[in-house]
């Protein structure tokens, strides 16, 4: 027997209105899609009022302008770059200090950017992940950007415990891109 909740009983027009409001208000959605002792998947979504080509350009060419500096190894000293070619690098350079955050593995301009590696402390833990930025037309115009990150590997710790924290960090990073695009659109 299915349990009826208040949301399930809401009229269709109310559900549509709420969905539309969320899409246009810039509210993001975040979710730990799954987790276990050996890994997890997180997904964050933002809808921005620009076309996919504009979003792609900002994603790839302006990463140093929108990625939060407090989520880099060397803060304001750092220069971030994404070379959108298979085998290339999402890198951070601060003089002689350098980090290859991820390796680009798939590029479909305006649609998908896939990179592999471990971001932040996950890298030092020897964990590996596949991160995708997926761009698609939003229902009411603009572009829906989905940041999807699946992480796994050996750890003496339960990796599922890291999922909520990584999800929150990914939300901040995606919000950086979305806010950058919203400001540029004004």
N, C-alpha and C positions, 0 to 999 in steps of 0.2 A: 504494500500500500504506500503510495507516494504521499509524503507529508506536504501539506500546503503551507506556504509561507506568505507573508504580506506581499513580498515582491511578486510571487507567482500569481497573486490575485489582482495585481495592479492592472488597470485598463491598458489596452495596447497603446492608446494615444499618450498615456503617461510614461510608459516605457520608452516610446519613440522620442518624446520631449526630453526625457532625462538623457538618453543616448546622444541626442543632438546637442544638448547643453554641454555635456562632457566633451564632445568632439570640438566644439568651437570655443570653449572656455580655456583651452590649453591644459586642462587637467590631464595628467598622465595616468596610465594604468601600469601596474607592476604586479608581477606574480612569480612565486616560486612554483614552477610547473611540476617539478618532481624532485625528490631528494632521497639519498640513501647513504650508507656509510662510505660508499665508493665514489659518490659524485652527486651532481645536481644540475638542474636546468632552471635558468631564470629568464624572464621575458618582460621587457618594458616597452611601452608604446607611447608615442606623442603624435599629435596631429598638428601640422604647421600650415600656415596660409600661403605656401609657395608651391610651385610646381616641382616635380621630381628632379629636373635638371638643375634648378637652383639649389635644392636641398643637397644633391650629390656634390655639386661644386663646393659648398660650404663644408660638407662632411670630409671630403678628401683634401681640398686645398687650404682650408682655413682652420684645420684642427687645432693649431696653436692659439687661435683666437677664441675658441669656444670650450675646449677641454679645460675643466677646472684645474688651476695650477696647484691646488692643495691635494690633487690626486696625481701628482708627478713625483719623481724621485728628488728633483732639485728645485722645485718651486719656480719662482719667477726667473731664475737663471736659465731655465730649460727652454729649448726650442723643440716643439713636437712636429713631426711630419709623417704623412702617409704617402708612400709611393704606390699608387694604385696599379701595380703590375704583379702578375703571379710571380712569387719568389722574392718579392721586394719586402720592404720593412715599414712597420709602424714604429718609429724610432723617437728617442728623446736624446738630445745632445745639449750638454752644458760644458763647453770647452772640451777638456780631455775626458770628462766623465760622459759615458754613453750607455744607453740601454736600448736593446731591441725588445720592445714590449711584445710584438707579435709579428708573424710572417704572413704576408698576403698570399692567399691560395686561390681566390676566385674573384673575378671582377666582371660584372655585367653593368656597365655605367648606367646610372639612373634607376637601377633595380636592386642589385645585390653587391655588397662587399663582404667577403668572408676572410677572416684571419684566424690563425691558430697560435696558441701559446698560453702562457699564464700571466694574467695581469697582476701587478703589484706583488703582494706577499705570496700569491699563489705560485708565481714563478720560482721564488726561492724555496718553496715547499716541494718543487719537482712535479707540480700538477700541470696538466695540459687541458686546454679547452679549445672549442671552436666558437668563435664570436661572429655573428652576422648582423650587419645593418641591412634591413630589408625596406625598400621604398615602394609604396603602392599608392594609387589614387585613393584619396579619402572619399567617403560616401557623399559628403556635401562640398566637395572641392578641396583643394590643397593636397597635401601629401601625408600619408600615414607612415611614420618611421617606426619600425620595430627593431629593438636591440635584443638579440637572442644570444645567450651564452650558455653553453653546455660544458661542464668541467668534470674531469675525472682523473683517476690515478691512484697510486698507492699512498696511503697516509696512515700513521698509527692512530690518528684521530678520526672521528666520525665526520666525514666531509659534509654530511647533511646539515650539521650545525652551522656551517659557514654560509649556507644558502641565503638566509635572510639578510645577512650583512652585505654579501656580494650584490644581492638584489637592490638594496638601498643605495649602494655606491653606483651601480649601473644606472639607477634612476637619476641620480645627480648628474652623471656624465651625459646621459641622453637629454636631460633638461637643459644642460649647457648648450647643446646644439639647437634645441628647439627655441630657447630664449634668444639665441643669436639670430636665428632665422626670423623670429617674430619682430625683433628690433629692426632688422634690415628691411623688413616688409613695410614698416610704418612710414 
